[in-house]
Amino acid sequence: MPPSLRSRLNVALLVVALSGLVSGLGLMWASNNELARIAWFVGVVPVLAALLVEIVRSLAKGEVGLDIVAALSMSAALFFGETLAAAVVALMYSGGTFLESFAEGRARREMSQLLSRVPRTATRHRDGKLEEVPLDAIEPSDLLLIRQGDVAAVDGAVESSTAMLDQSALTGESMPVRLGRGQNVMSGSTNAGEAFDLRVTRRASESTYAGIVRLVEAAQASKAPMAELADRYSLLFLLITVILATLAWWFTGDPIRAVAVLVVATPCPLILAVPVALVAGLSRAAQFGVLIKGARPLEALASIRTLVLDKTGTLTDGRPQIVSIDTIESVREEELLFLAASLEQASKHPMAQAIVTSARERGSVLRIPGEVVEVPGEGLEGTVDGRKVVVGGASFVAHRIGSAVPESRILDAGAALVAVAIDGKLAGHITMADALRSGTQGLLAGLRRLGISRIMLATGDRRAVADAITAGLNLDAVHAQMTPDQKVQLILTEREGHAPVMMVGDGVNDAPALAAADVGVAMGARGAAASAEAADVVLLVDHLDRLLPGIEIAQGARRIALQSVAVGIGLSVAGMIAAALGYLTPVQGALLQEAIDVAVILNALRALRIKPHALPTPDIATAS
């Protein structure tokens, strides 16, 4: 049954049960007991029918749940004429299923938006003209124009002399890559340079991006759902209930005592307390910028023992940053950055924008450049305040100034060097890199304190880059140059030991692994829509430290749910014994069960006030 239809059904059953109980009480108050019993009967039957259908479905799957106790109590109460008790039980049960559906209503949405990054049409060369065509009309060997900022909708090869592509959503590589004529382009890559021609090699349905969509769907289909917390105790509780009810009837000859036992035994502390505590945990986590998509992911989050991290945009910031500025002779660092950033305003290259951002953060008031000439993927030149400035790769700058440009030092893995020349002379170098997020070591230590014993990295980046960025982080394993399907296989391998696995990522390439993990966590602030849809948890702000309060809240909510269950079931067993001994009638038993429900619900609501010890960065506003 679709989730939306199930949710509407649960609301309808709750309305029917509540209407039947209230109208019956009104009729009883008016001394019309016969109509009151009919009203109660009418309010119970739809709930009981829906419950029986659910029990049959569960038994067909080999699952035995506590719903059987609720069905027995309602059926026995109706059979022996205790319609008011049956109506109270029906209201309790329908209220519990409504709360459960409320929690499940926040579960992940379908993958229908996964392809939203890719345009539905493409620009194709045909007979010396350009035409917009739907993706389904594109065939291998067609020639497409990929404009600046466009996303390649299909796989192909570069037909122009060069192309500058941002493939971070697919490979995790934060730096744009420069491809020459004939080199392959993966669908889902963004054109970070000038427009180029692409020779199509595969249809849209067979492309890399479409393959990732299929991986997400397959991984989600193979992901075994967690067992409901209440059902873990179902067989034992069901056995105790049936034995007590049978003994009460056997030794007294009074079937009403058996009905009273069944009514008191209705497992509403389990049916109600668990979803209330978990939904309260969901609301509390959202106040810290952690969106958990339902009660099952929250329960799973509380039990995580293995963590797999993506690199780009997760462990690192995902954007190139200035690591150092090396100047030559009398050129000051501030002057070099000012002139370079002023010129870089004319470029859309990610490294150019990073230089501009850094200069502005340092308080520089940039000038408007003039006479700008850019060679995509190489560099640009122009004038700033009457001075000739050249910014770009070493060979580009050397060619423009007519002399060799030595590199100032050996680069770390994953870093890039930007040369800067002023008035025909080399002025220095700006070193760029995708830096590790600040506080990462403390974050990993905090995760281990919360019970995560195994932490590893899985990235599509090169081995040298992965090793350099994780040096000193004390990870249990580092996996580099991984494709999306290899990440899924890693997750499945880690799950074979039955230790719950969490995956954290932000790119389209992470979506299948996020779906395959017990808990997938997406960086929602800047991450790809595909990863956010596939994930069970979305960090609403771009701070990985939100994991700490999120996990603490999940653990606290689960602990409170278990406390509510233990107290509620303990009181229910005591009530069952009293009913078996004749101290409680069915109606009194139902009212006692309501009092127990109120107590366990109030306890479950304590999850709204959980105070995590590991608070996130205080200067970032969170969603509530």
C-alpha positions as CSV (number, residue, x, y, z in Angstrom):
1,M,0.0,0.0,0.0
2,P,1.4,3.4,-0.9
3,P,2.5,5.5,2.1
4,S,0.1,8.3,1.4
5,L,-2.9,5.9,1.1
6,R,-1.8,4.2,4.4
7,S,-1.6,7.6,6.1
8,R,-5.1,8.5,5.0
9,L,-6.4,5.1,6.1
10,N,-4.9,5.5,9.6
11,V,-6.5,9.0,10.0
12,A,-9.9,7.6,8.9
13,L,-9.7,4.8,11.4
14,L,-8.8,7.2,14.2
15,V,-11.7,9.4,13.3
16,V,-14.1,6.4,13.2
17,A,-12.9,5.0,16.5
18,L,-13.1,8.4,18.2
19,S,-16.5,9.2,16.8
20,G,-17.9,5.8,17.8
21,L,-16.6,6.2,21.4
22,V,-17.8,9.8,21.9
23,S,-21.2,9.3,20.3
24,G,-21.8,6.1,22.3
25,L,-20.9,7.9,25.5
26,G,-23.3,10.6,24.5
27,L,-26.1,8.1,23.9
28,M,-25.4,6.4,27.2
29,W,-25.6,9.7,29.0
30,A,-29.0,10.1,27.3
31,S,-30.0,6.7,28.8
32,N,-30.1,5.1,25.4
33,N,-27.9,2.2,26.1
34,E,-28.9,0.0,23.1
35,L,-28.0,2.7,20.6
36,A,-24.8,3.4,22.6
37,R,-23.7,-0.2,22.2
38,I,-24.5,0.0,18.4
39,A,-22.4,3.2,18.1
40,W,-19.5,1.6,19.9
41,F,-19.8,-1.5,17.8
42,V,-19.8,0.5,14.6
43,G,-16.7,2.4,15.8
44,V,-14.8,-0.8,16.5
45,V,-15.6,-3.0,13.4
46,P,-13.6,-0.9,10.8
47,V,-10.6,-0.8,13.1
48,L,-10.8,-4.5,13.8
49,A,-11.2,-5.3,10.1
50,A,-8.1,-3.2,9.2
51,L,-6.2,-4.8,12.0
52,L,-7.1,-8.3,10.9
53,V,-6.0,-7.5,7.3
54,E,-2.6,-6.3,8.7
55,I,-2.2,-9.4,10.8
56,V,-2.8,-11.7,7.8
57,R,-0.2,-9.7,5.8
58,S,2.3,-10.0,8.6
59,L,1.7,-13.8,9.0
60,A,2.2,-14.2,5.3
61,K,5.7,-12.7,5.7
62,G,6.4,-14.9,8.7
63,E,6.1,-12.1,11.2
64,V,4.2,-12.4,14.5
65,G,3.4,-9.1,16.1
66,L,1.6,-7.7,19.1
67,D,-1.3,-6.6,16.9
68,I,-2.7,-10.1,17.6
69,V,-3.3,-9.2,21.3
70,A,-5.2,-6.1,20.3
71,A,-7.3,-8.1,17.8
72,L,-8.0,-10.7,20.5
73,S,-9.1,-8.1,23.0
74,M,-11.4,-6.3,20.6
75,S,-12.9,-9.5,19.2
76,A,-13.5,-11.0,22.7
77,A,-15.0,-7.8,24.0
78,L,-17.4,-7.6,21.1
79,F,-18.3,-11.3,21.3
80,F,-19.2,-11.1,25.1
81,G,-21.0,-7.8,24.8
82,E,-18.3,-5.5,26.3
83,T,-18.7,-3.0,23.5
84,L,-17.5,0.0,25.6
85,A,-14.3,-1.8,26.5
86,A,-13.9,-2.7,22.8
87,A,-14.4,0.9,21.8
88,V,-11.7,2.2,24.2
89,V,-9.2,-0.4,22.9
90,A,-10.1,0.5,19.3
91,L,-9.3,4.2,20.0
92,M,-6.0,3.3,21.7
93,Y,-5.0,1.1,18.8
94,S,-6.0,3.5,16.0
95,G,-4.2,6.3,17.9
96,G,-1.1,4.3,18.0
97,T,-1.1,3.5,14.3
98,F,-1.8,7.1,13.5
99,L,1.3,8.1,15.4
100,E,3.3,5.5,13.7
101,S,2.1,6.7,10.3
102,F,3.0,10.2,11.3
103,A,6.6,9.1,11.9
104,E,6.7,7.1,8.7
105,G,5.3,10.1,6.8
106,R,8.7,11.8,7.2
107,A,10.5,8.9,5.6
108,R,12.5,9.4,2.4
109,R,10.7,10.4,-0.8
110,E,10.9,8.4,-4.0
111,M,13.9,8.9,-6.4
112,S,11.7,10.8,-8.9
113,Q,13.8,14.0,-8.5
114,L,17.2,12.3,-9.0
115,L,17.6,13.4,-12.6
116,S,16.6,17.0,-11.9
117,R,20.2,18.1,-12.4
118,V,20.2,16.9,-16.0
119,P,18.3,19.0,-18.5
120,R,15.4,17.4,-20.3
121,T,16.7,18.7,-23.7
122,A,20.0,19.2,-25.4
123,T,21.4,21.5,-28.1
124,R,22.3,19.4,-31.2
125,H,24.1,20.4,-34.4
126,R,22.1,19.5,-37.4
127,D,22.6,20.7,-41.0
128,G,24.7,23.7,-40.0
129,K,22.1,24.8,-37.4
130,L,21.5,24.3,-33.7
131,E,18.3,22.7,-32.5
132,E,16.8,21.9,-29.1
133,V,15.9,18.2,-28.9
134,P,14.5,16.0,-26.1
135,L,17.0,13.5,-24.6
136,D,15.1,10.5,-26.0
137,A,15.8,11.8,-29.5
138,I,19.6,11.8,-29.0
139,E,21.4,9.0,-30.7
140,P,25.1,7.9,-30.7
141,S,27.3,9.9,-33.0
142,D,25.1,13.0,-32.7
143,L,27.1,16.2,-32.1
144,L,25.9,18.4,-29.1
145,L,26.9,21.8,-28.0
146,I,27.6,22.0,-24.3
147,R,27.5,25.6,-23.2
148,Q,29.2,27.1,-20.2
149,G,27.4,26.0,-17.0
150,D,25.5,23.3,-18.8
151,V,25.4,19.7,-17.5
152,A,26.2,17.0,-20.0
153,A,23.0,15.0,-20.4
154,V,24.6,12.0,-22.0
155,D,28.0,10.2,-22.2
156,G,30.3,11.3,-25.1
157,A,33.7,12.4,-26.2
158,V,35.2,15.9,-26.5
159,E,35.0,17.0,-30.1
160,S,36.5,20.5,-29.6
161,S,40.2,21.1,-28.8
162,T,39.6,21.3,-25.1
163,A,37.0,21.2,-22.4
164,M,37.0,22.1,-18.7
165,L,34.6,20.0,-16.6
166,D,33.5,19.9,-13.0
167,Q,33.0,16.2,-12.3
168,S,32.8,16.5,-8.5
169,A,29.2,15.2,-8.3
170,L,30.3,12.0,-10.0
171,T,33.9,11.3,-9.0
172,G,34.3,13.3,-5.8
173,E,37.2,15.2,-7.4
174,S,36.8,18.8,-6.2
175,M,39.1,20.4,-8.8
176,P,37.7,20.8,-12.4
177,V,39.5,18.6,-15.0
178,R,40.8,19.6,-18.4
179,L,40.0,17.2,-21.2
180,G,41.4,17.2,-24.7
181,R,39.9,16.2,-28.0
182,G,38.7,12.6,-28.0
183,Q,38.6,12.2,-24.2
184,N,35.5,10.8,-22.6
185,V,32.9,12.9,-20.8
186,M,30.6,11.4,-18.2
187,S,27.0,12.5,-18.1
188,G,26.3,14.6,-15.1
189,S,29.5,16.6,-15.5
190,T,29.2,20.4,-15.5
191,N,30.9,22.5,-18.1
192,A,33.2,24.8,-16.0
193,G,34.8,26.5,-19.0
194,E,33.9,27.7,-22.5
195,A,31.4,26.0,-24.7
196,F,32.5,22.9,-26.4
197,D,31.2,20.2,-28.8
198,L,30.4,16.7,-27.5
199,R,30.2,13.6,-29.7
200,V,27.5,11.3,-28.2
201,T,28.6,7.8,-27.5
202,R,25.6,6.4,-25.5
203,R,21.9,7.1,-25.4
204,A,20.6,8.9,-22.3
205,S,19.0,5.7,-20.9
206,E,22.4,4.0,-21.0
207,S,24.5,6.9,-19.6
208,T,26.5,7.0,-16.5
209,Y,24.0,9.2,-14.7
210,A,21.1,6.9,-15.5
211,G,23.2,4.0,-14.3
212,I,23.6,5.7,-10.9
213,V,19.8,6.1,-10.7
214,R,19.4,2.4,-11.2
215,L,22.1,1.7,-8.6
216,V,20.1,3.8,-6.0
217,E,16.9,1.9,-6.8
218,A,18.5,-1.5,-6.5
219,A,20.3,-0.6,-3.3
220,Q,17.1,0.6,-1.7
221,A,15.2,-2.5,-2.8
222,S,17.9,-4.7,-1.2
223,K,18.0,-2.9,2.1
224,A,16.3,-5.0,4.7
225,P,14.0,-2.9,7.0
226,M,14.7,-3.0,10.7
227,A,12.3,-5.0,12.9
228,E,9.8,-3.0,14.8
229,L,10.9,-2.4,18.4
230,A,7.6,-3.6,19.8
231,D,7.6,-6.9,17.8
232,R,10.8,-8.0,19.4
233,Y,8.8,-8.8,22.6
234,S,5.7,-10.0,20.8
235,L,5.9,-13.8,21.2
236,L,6.7,-13.7,24.9
237,F,4.1,-11.1,25.7
238,L,1.5,-12.9,23.5
239,L,2.2,-16.2,25.3
240,I,1.9,-14.6,28.8
241,T,-1.4,-12.9,27.8
242,V,-3.0,-16.1,26.4
243,I,-1.9,-18.2,29.4
244,L,-3.3,-15.7,31.9
245,A,-6.6,-15.2,30.0
246,T,-7.1,-19.0,29.6
247,L,-6.3,-19.7,33.3
248,A,-8.7,-17.0,34.5
249,W,-11.5,-18.4,32.4
250,W,-10.6,-22.1,33.2
251,F,-10.5,-21.7,37.0
252,T,-13.5,-19.3,37.4
253,G,-15.7,-20.3,34.5
254,D,-16.2,-16.6,33.8
255,P,-15.3,-15.6,30.2
256,I,-15.5,-11.9,31.2
257,R,-12.3,-12.3,33.3
258,A,-10.5,-13.5,30.2
259,V,-11.8,-10.4,28.3
260,A,-10.6,-8.1,31.1
261,V,-7.1,-9.8,30.9
262,L,-7.0,-9.3,27.1
263,V,-8.2,-5.6,27.4
264,V,-5.5,-4.8,30.0
265,A,-2.9,-6.7,27.9
266,T,-3.5,-4.5,24.8
267,P,0.0,-3.5,24.1
268,C,-0.5,0.2,23.8
269,P,2.6,1.1,25.8
270,L,4.5,-0.5,23.0
271,I,2.2,0.8,20.3
272,L,2.1,4.3,21.6
273,A,5.3,5.0,23.6
274,V,7.7,3.9,20.9
275,P,6.5,6.1,18.1
276,V,5.9,9.1,20.5
277,A,9.5,8.9,21.8
278,L,11.0,8.5,18.4
279,V,8.9,11.2,16.8
280,A,9.9,13.5,19.7
281,G,13.5,12.6,18.9
282,L,13.0,13.5,15.3
283,S,11.7,17.0,16.3
284,R,14.5,17.5,18.7
285,A,17.2,16.5,16.2
286,A,15.7,19.0,13.6
287,Q,16.4,21.8,16.1
288,F,20.1,21.0,15.7
289,G,19.9,21.0,11.9
290,V,19.6,17.2,11.6
291,L,16.6,16.0,9.5
292,I,16.0,12.3,10.2
293,K,13.5,10.8,7.8
294,G,11.4,8.7,10.1
295,A,11.4,6.6,13.2
296,R,13.3,3.6,11.7
297,P,16.3,5.7,10.6
298,L,16.4,7.3,14.1
299,E,16.4,3.9,15.8
300,A,19.1,2.7,13.4
301,L,21.2,5.8,14.0
302,A,21.3,5.0,17.7
303,S,22.9,1.6,17.0
304,I,25.6,2.6,14.5
305,R,29.0,1.0,15.0
306,T,30.6,1.5,11.5
307,L,31.0,4.8,9.7
308,V,32.0,5.2,6.0
309,L,32.9,8.8,5.0
310,D,33.1,10.4,1.5
311,K,36.0,12.9,1.1
312,T,35.0,15.8,-1.1
313,G,32.4,18.0,0.4
314,T,32.1,15.7,3.5
315,L,35.5,15.2,5.1
316,T,36.8,18.2,3.2
317,D,35.1,21.5,2.4
318,G,34.5,20.6,-1.2
319,R,35.7,23.9,-2.6
320,P,39.3,25.0,-3.5
321,Q,40.8,27.3,-0.9
322,I,44.1,29.3,-0.6
323,V,46.6,27.3,1.3
324,S,49.6,29.7,1.0
325,I,50.8,32.7,-1.0
326,D,54.5,32.8,-2.0
327,T,55.8,36.1,-3.3
328,I,59.0,37.1,-5.1
329,E,61.4,39.9,-4.1
330,S,59.6,43.1,-3.0
331,V,56.0,42.1,-3.9
332,R,53.8,42.0,-0.8
333,E,51.4,39.2,-0.2
334,E,48.4,41.6,0.1
335,E,49.4,43.3,-3.2
336,L,49.7,40.0,-5.1
337,L,46.3,38.7,-3.8
338,F,44.6,42.1,-4.5
339,L,45.8,42.2,-8.1
340,A,45.1,38.5,-8.8
341,A,41.7,38.6,-7.3
342,S,40.7,41.8,-9.1
343,L,41.5,40.1,-12.4
344,E,39.9,36.8,-11.4
345,Q,36.6,38.5,-11.0
346,A,36.3,38.1,-14.8
347,S,36.4,34.3,-14.6
348,K,33.9,31.7,-13.5
349,H,36.6,29.1,-12.8
350,P,36.1,27.6,-9.3
351,M,39.7,28.4,-8.3
352,A,39.3,32.0,-9.6
353,Q,36.2,32.4,-7.5
354,A,38.0,31.0,-4.5
355,I,40.8,33.6,-4.9
356,V,38.2,36.4,-5.2
357,T,36.4,35.2,-2.0
358,S,39.6,34.9,0.0
359,A,40.6,38.4,-1.0
360,R,37.2,39.9,0.0
361,E,37.3,38.0,3.3
362,R,40.6,39.7,4.0
363,G,39.1,43.1,3.5
364,S,40.3,43.9,0.0
365,V,38.3,46.3,-2.1
366,L,38.8,44.9,-5.6
367,R,39.0,46.9,-8.8
368,I,37.3,46.2,-12.0
369,P,39.7,44.6,-14.5
370,G,40.1,45.8,-18.1
371,E,41.3,44.3,-21.4
372,V,40.6,40.8,-20.0
373,V,41.5,37.8,-22.2
374,E,40.8,34.3,-20.9
375,V,42.0,31.0,-22.2
376,P,39.6,28.4,-20.6
377,G,41.4,26.0,-18.3
378,E,44.7,27.9,-18.7
379,G,44.5,31.3,-17.3
380,L,43.7,35.0,-18.0
381,E,45.4,38.3,-18.4
382,G,44.3,41.9,-18.2
383,T,44.9,45.2,-16.5
384,V,44.2,46.3,-12.9
385,D,44.8,49.9,-12.0
386,G,46.9,50.3,-15.1
387,R,49.1,47.3,-14.2
388,K,49.5,44.3,-16.5
389,V,48.4,41.1,-14.6
390,V,48.6,37.5,-15.7
391,V,47.1,34.7,-13.6
392,G,47.1,31.0,-14.5
393,G,49.1,27.8,-14.8
394,A,52.9,28.0,-14.9
395,S,53.2,27.4,-18.7
396,F,50.5,29.9,-19.5
397,V,52.1,32.6,-17.4
398,A,55.6,31.8,-18.8
399,H,54.3,32.1,-22.4
400,R,52.7,35.4,-21.6
401,I,55.7,37.0,-20.0
402,G,58.3,35.3,-22.3
403,S,60.4,33.7,-19.6
404,A,60.4,30.5,-17.6
405,V,58.2,30.3,-14.5
406,P,59.7,27.9,-11.9
407,E,57.5,26.3,-9.3
408,S,58.2,27.6,-5.9
409,R,57.9,24.3,-4.0
410,I,56.8,20.7,-4.2
411,L,53.0,20.4,-4.0
412,D,51.1,18.2,-1.7
413,A,48.8,15.7,-3.3
414,G,45.5,17.2,-4.4
415,A,46.9,20.8,-4.5
416,A,47.2,23.1,-7.5
417,L,49.6,26.0,-8.1
418,V,48.4,29.4,-9.6
419,A,51.2,31.6,-10.9
420,V,50.8,35.4,-10.9
421,A,52.8,37.8,-13.0
422,I,52.7,41.6,-12.6
423,D,54.0,44.0,-15.3
424,G,55.8,41.3,-17.2
425,K,57.6,39.7,-14.3
426,L,56.7,36.7,-12.1
427,A,55.4,38.0,-8.8
428,G,54.7,34.7,-7.0
429,H,52.4,31.7,-6.6
430,I,49.1,31.0,-4.9
431,T,48.7,27.4,-3.7
432,M,45.1,26.0,-3.8
433,A,43.7,22.9,-2.3
434,D,40.5,21.3,-1.0
435,A,41.2,21.6,2.7
436,L,40.2,19.3,5.5
437,R,37.3,20.6,7.5
438,S,38.3,22.3,10.7
439,G,37.7,20.2,13.8
440,T,37.7,16.9,11.9
441,Q,39.9,15.2,14.4
442,G,37.7,16.2,17.3
443,L,34.6,15.1,15.4
444,L,36.1,11.7,14.8
445,A,37.0,11.4,18.5
446,G,33.5,12.4,19.5
447,L,32.0,9.7,17.2
448,R,34.2,7.0,18.7
449,R,33.0,8.1,22.2
450,L,29.4,7.6,21.0
451,G,30.2,4.0,20.2
452,I,31.3,4.1,16.6
453,S,34.2,1.7,16.6
454,R,35.2,1.6,12.9
455,I,35.6,4.7,10.7
456,M,36.8,4.6,7.1
457,L,37.1,6.8,4.0
458,A,35.6,5.9,0.6
459,T,36.4,8.3,-2.2
460,G,36.6,8.4,-6.0
461,D,39.7,10.6,-5.7
462,R,43.3,9.3,-6.3
463,R,45.1,7.3,-3.6
464,A,47.8,10.0,-3.1
465,V,45.1,12.6,-2.5
466,A,43.2,10.4,-0.1
467,D,46.3,9.5,1.9
468,A,47.4,13.1,2.1
469,I,44.1,14.4,3.3
470,T,43.6,11.7,5.9
471,A,47.1,11.8,7.4
472,G,46.9,11.9,11.2
473,L,43.2,11.2,11.3
474,N,43.6,7.6,12.7
475,L,41.1,6.1,10.3
476,D,40.6,2.3,10.3
477,A,40.7,2.1,6.5
478,V,41.1,4.4,3.4
479,H,39.6,3.3,0.1
480,A,40.5,5.4,-3.0
481,Q,39.5,5.6,-6.7
482,M,36.2,4.0,-5.9
483,T,33.3,3.9,-8.4
484,P,29.6,4.2,-7.1
485,D,29.1,0.5,-7.4
486,Q,32.3,-0.2,-5.5
487,K,31.1,2.0,-2.7
488,V,27.9,0.0,-2.6
489,Q,29.9,-3.2,-2.4
490,L,32.0,-1.8,0.4
491,I,28.8,-1.0,2.4
492,L,27.4,-4.4,1.8
493,T,30.6,-6.1,2.9
494,E,30.7,-4.1,6.1
495,R,27.1,-5.0,6.8
496,E,27.9,-8.7,6.6
497,G,29.2,-8.6,10.1
498,H,25.7,-7.5,11.2
499,A,27.2,-4.2,12.6
500,P,25.0,-1.3,11.6
501,V,26.8,0.8,9.0
502,M,26.4,4.6,8.4
503,M,27.5,6.3,5.1
504,V,28.1,10.1,4.9
505,G,28.3,11.8,1.5
506,D,27.2,14.7,-0.6
507,G,27.6,13.8,-4.3
508,V,25.5,12.0,-6.9
509,N,28.1,9.3,-6.8
510,D,27.4,8.7,-3.1
511,A,23.6,8.2,-3.6
512,P,23.7,4.4,-4.2
513,A,26.0,3.8,-1.1
514,L,23.7,6.1,1.0
515,A,20.7,4.0,0.0
516,A,22.6,0.7,0.7
517,A,23.7,1.7,4.2
518,D,21.7,1.1,7.3
519,V,21.8,4.9,7.8
520,G,22.7,7.2,4.9
521,V,23.6,10.8,5.8
522,A,23.7,13.5,3.2
523,M,25.2,17.0,3.4
524,G,22.1,18.9,2.5
525,A,23.3,22.4,2.4
526,R,25.4,22.1,-0.8
527,G,25.1,18.4,-1.6
528,A,23.5,16.9,-4.7
529,A,19.7,16.5,-4.7
530,A,20.2,12.8,-5.4
531,S,22.2,12.1,-2.3
532,A,19.7,14.1,-0.2
533,E,16.8,12.0,-1.6
534,A,18.6,8.7,-1.1
535,A,19.7,9.4,2.4
536,D,17.9,8.6,5.7
537,V,19.4,11.7,7.4
538,V,20.1,15.1,5.9
539,L,22.4,17.7,7.6
540,L,20.5,20.9,7.0
541,V,23.7,23.0,7.5
542,D,27.1,22.5,6.0
543,H,28.7,21.3,9.2
544,L,29.6,17.6,9.7
545,D,29.7,18.2,13.5
546,R,25.9,18.0,13.4
547,L,26.4,14.2,13.5
548,L,27.3,14.3,17.1
549,P,24.1,15.8,18.6
550,G,22.1,13.8,16.0
551,I,23.5,10.5,17.2
552,E,23.2,11.5,20.9
553,I,19.5,12.5,20.4
554,A,18.8,9.2,18.6
555,Q,20.4,7.2,21.4
556,G,18.5,9.2,24.0
557,A,15.2,8.8,22.2
558,R,15.7,5.1,21.8
559,R,16.6,4.8,25.5
560,I,13.5,6.7,26.6
561,A,11.4,4.5,24.3
562,L,12.8,1.4,25.9
563,Q,12.2,2.8,29.4
564,S,8.6,3.6,28.5
565,V,8.1,0.1,27.1
566,A,9.6,-1.6,30.3
567,V,7.4,0.5,32.7
568,G,4.3,0.2,30.6
569,I,4.6,-3.5,30.1
570,G,5.4,-4.0,33.8
571,L,2.2,-2.1,34.8
572,S,0.2,-4.0,32.1
573,V,1.3,-7.4,33.5
574,A,0.3,-6.3,37.0
575,G,-3.1,-5.2,35.7
576,M,-3.5,-8.5,33.8
577,I,-2.9,-10.4,37.1
578,A,-5.5,-8.1,38.9
579,A,-8.0,-8.7,36.1
580,A,-7.4,-12.5,36.2
581,L,-8.2,-12.4,40.0
582,G,-11.4,-10.5,39.4
583,Y,-10.4,-7.1,40.7
584,L,-10.9,-5.4,37.3
585,T,-13.8,-5.5,34.9
586,P,-13.1,-5.1,31.1
587,V,-14.1,-1.4,31.2
588,Q,-12.0,-0.8,34.3
589,G,-9.1,-2.6,32.6
590,A,-9.4,-0.4,29.5
591,L,-9.4,2.7,31.7
592,L,-6.4,1.4,33.6
593,Q,-4.7,0.8,30.3
594,E,-5.5,4.4,29.3
595,A,-3.9,5.7,32.5
596,I,-0.8,3.6,31.7
597,D,-0.8,5.0,28.2
598,V,-0.8,8.6,29.6
599,A,2.1,7.8,31.9
600,V,4.3,6.2,29.2
601,I,3.5,8.9,26.7
602,L,4.5,11.7,29.2
603,N,7.7,9.8,29.7
604,A,8.2,9.4,26.0
605,L,7.8,13.1,25.5
606,R,11.0,13.7,27.5
607,A,12.8,13.0,24.2
608,L,11.8,16.6,23.3
609,R,14.2,17.9,26.0
610,I,17.3,15.8,25.3
611,K,20.4,18.0,25.8
612,P,23.3,16.6,23.7
613,H,26.7,16.9,25.4
614,A,28.4,17.4,22.0
615,L,26.9,20.7,20.9
616,P,27.5,21.9,17.3
617,T,29.1,25.1,16.2
618,P,27.1,27.8,18.0
619,D,27.4,30.5,15.3
620,I,25.3,28.7,12.7
621,A,21.6,29.0,12.8
622,T,19.7,25.8,12.6
623,A,16.4,24.8,11.3
624,S,13.6,24.0,13.7
